[in-house]
Amino acid sequence: MLFSTAFAQTAAGGGSDFQAQLVQFAPLIMIAGVFYFLLIRPQQQRSKQLKTALAALRRGDKIVTAGGIIASVSRVISDDEVEAEIAPGVKARVLRSTISTILSKPEPAGKGAKDKAEPKDVTTQLIEGEINEIDENADANSATDAGQKKRRPLTKAAAARAAGDVKPTDTTN
């Protein structure tokens, strides 16, 4: 007798079999629900918002492409393409499907009220903050470089030393 008799026994009662299966699959169903509400649904909403924003894209909008290029829309060519100005005088044709973020939209010509503007989403605020920080660092570096290139005027003592008239140990006021 190599086999135990326990294998031949079945579950007692017809309803407990369904309940046992439900108890086994309940954690999987709850995990799927959590994934849907925390991951899938917000991603679908962001995708829908981006799709509507891409449909409303117009000249002057600041965009970020999937490659990370920050540009300004100079004209809308077709439903699939826009012309973006990457740098002053440098324009490129960009597919709408490669635009990952719209940073800012310019105010319409007749509406200069900034207090009625919609609040920006967190991603836009982060990217704009990083861009401003990069611009400030670049400005600070260029100011530092410009300051190093300019020479300060020499004092009377330093000018005399440079001319060789006074020894470094002499002091003149």
Residue pairs with C-beta under 8 A, 6 or more apart in sequence:
11 17
11 20
50 100
50 101
50 102
53 102
54 96
54 99
54 102
57 63
57 73
57 76
57 82
57 96
57 99
57 102
58 73
58 76
58 105
59 73
59 74
59 75
59 76
60 72
60 73
60 105
60 106
61 72
61 73
61 102
61 103
61 104
61 105
61 106
62 70
62 71
62 72
62 73
62 102
62 103
62 104
63 70
63 71
63 72
63 73
63 82
63 84
63 94
63 99
63 101
63 102
63 103
64 70
64 71
64 99
64 100
64 101
64 102
64 103
64 127
65 71
65 84
65 94
65 98
65 99
65 100
66 98
66 99
66 100
67 98
69 84
69 86
70 86
70 103
70 131
71 84
71 85
71 86
71 92
71 94
72 84
72 85
73 82
73 83
73 84
73 85
74 83
74 84
74 85
74 91
75 82
75 83
76 82
76 83
77 83
77 93
79 96
80 95
80 96
80 97
81 93
81 94
81 95
81 96
82 93
82 94
82 96
82 99
83 91
83 92
83 93
83 94
84 91
84 92
84 93
84 94
85 91
86 92
101 123
101 124
101 127
102 124
103 124
103 127
103 128
103 131
104 120
104 124
104 128
107 113
107 114
107 117
120 128
154 162
156 172
157 166
157 171
157 172
160 166
160 172
161 168
166 172
